[in-house]
């Protein structure tokens, strides 16, 4: 962009990571509403924190009441929502922090953009897989009921599509695995990536 001159600090991302003794990574949870993304992200963060990792959790609803409260739930609004989250994640990772992000993020192109923003080597995608009928049965927030009644528009799985990841780093099926089993599996795969060599 014209007239924009990003400055360089005297402290690098590598130096920040070294101070924290960890590898900054974005752990991206994607899946339908009610699939268990936030539940798993919250539990995984607690486990990582207990191991001494410095983390921060970004969640869809929390971001929508602050940073992205100006965005609608249109396709365009969802694209911008995810782009902003990618940029915020990149900033936090530059600070050396391990970021966990739990967002429906229904479109492949948007998840690919986030991966590009933070770098593919820093991106770990978790597909939280639960069939629509199971998510709708859970309906923790009552949103499916509102979507079916026409109160909530452009709701993923009802009148807006969800594009399943083709090659996630891991798929967690929350209909066949408990929260504890799921988090243990995630830890097994993720923790080695977070340790500095």
N, C-alpha and C positions, 0 to 999 in steps of 0.2 A: 504494500500500500504506500501511496505517496505521502511523504512527510511523517512517516512512522519510523522511528529509530530505536528498536529494542536495545537495551543496554545489557552488558555482561557484568555479573557480580564477581566478586573475588572468591566466592565459595561455590564450588561446583556440586552438582547432584551426587557425583561419586564421593565427594568429601562428606556430604550430609549422610549418605548411606553408610559410609565407613564409621561415622560417629555413632550411628544407631545400630551398626552391625547387622544390617539387613539389606535385602535387595528390593527396592521399591517395585511394586507390581500392582496391576489392576485386575481384581477378581470380579468378573462381570457375570451376574446372575440374570438369566433371561428365562421367561416362561409366562404362561397365562396368569391372569389375576386368580389368586387362590391356589396356585400350584405349590406354593411354599417357599418362594424366593426369599422373602424378608425373614421368615422364620429361620431358614438355613444360614442366611448371611449374619443374622444377629448371633446365633449360636457359634458359628465359625469365628466371628470376630472375638467373642468371649474366650474361646479356646486359644486363639493366636495371642491375645493380650496376656493370658495366663502363662504363655510360653515366653513372654518378654518382648513380643513384637509390637512396634508402634503402628497402630492402624487407625483408619477412619471409615465409617460406614455412611454411604450416601443412599438414601431410599426415595423412591418415587414420590410418595405423599409428602415427605418432609421437604423435598426440593420444590414441589408444586406450591407450597404455602409461603415460600420465600423467594429464592432466586428466580424461579420460573412461574411465579404467580400471574404473570402477564400473558401466558400462553394458553391458547384454547386446546381442546382435545380433538382438533382436526388433524388430518394427515400432516399438514404443514407444521402445525404446532408441535406434533410429536417428533417430527424430524429435528426441529430447532431445540426441543427439550433434550434430546439425546446428544445433539452436537455440543450443547453447553455443558452437559455432564462430562462429555469426553474432555473438553478443555479444562474444566475444574479438576478432573482426575489427573490430567497431565501436570497441572500446577502443584497439586498435592504430592504427586510422585516426584516432582523436581525437588520438593522439600524432603524427600527420602521416605515418605510415608507409604505404607501398604494400604491401598484403597479397595474397599468392597462396595460394589454398586449393585443394587437390586432394582431393576427396571423391567417392565414387560418388554420394552424395546422390540416391537413386533416385526420390524422390517430389517431384512438382511443387510441392505445397503447402509443402514444407519449403524448397525453393529460393526460392519466393515470400516465405516468412517472412524468410529471410536478406536478401532484397532490401529488404523493408520495414524490417528492423532497421537496415541501414546507409544506406538511402535509395536509391531507384532510380537517381538520378543518379550514385551512387558505386559502382554494381554493374555489372561487365562479365562476362557469362557466356560461357564457352567450352565448347561441347559437343564432347568428344573422341569421335568416332564411329568405331566399329569393330564389325562384326557379331559376334554372340555366338560363332559358330563360329570366327572368327579369334581372339578373346580366349581362347576355350577351348583353341585350338591352341597359343597362346603359353603360357598357364598358368604365368606366371613364378614364382608363389609356390606352385604345386601345389594351389591352393584349389578349382579346378573339379573336379579328380580326387577330392578329399576330399568335395566336395558331392555329386557323382554317386554316391559310395560311401555317402552318408548320415552321414559323419563330421562334416561342417560343415552345420548347419541354417540355414534362412532366408538362403540365399546368392543374391544378386541375379543374375538371369538363369537360375537353375536352379529354385529353389522359392520365390523372392520376385521380384516384378516390378520392372522399370525403366521409368519413364515418361520418354520422350524429351522434351527441351525443344521447345516449339513455336516459340519465337522467340528463340533465343540470339543474342548479339551476333555470334558467329562459330561456324561448325562446321568442325572440323578432322578430316578423314578420314585416319586414320593407316595405312590400307591403300593409299592412293594417293599420300601425301606423305611425304617423309623427315622426320626430326626437324629438320634444318636448314631445310628448306623451310617446315615448320610454324611454327617459331620466327620465321623471317623474316616470315611473313605476320602473325603475332601482333604482332610489333614494329611493323610498318607501321600496324596499326590502333590499337594501345594507346598507343604512345609519345606521340602528339599529345595524348591525353587526360591524360597525367601531367604535362605541362608547365604551369606557372602562366602565365596570360595577363597 
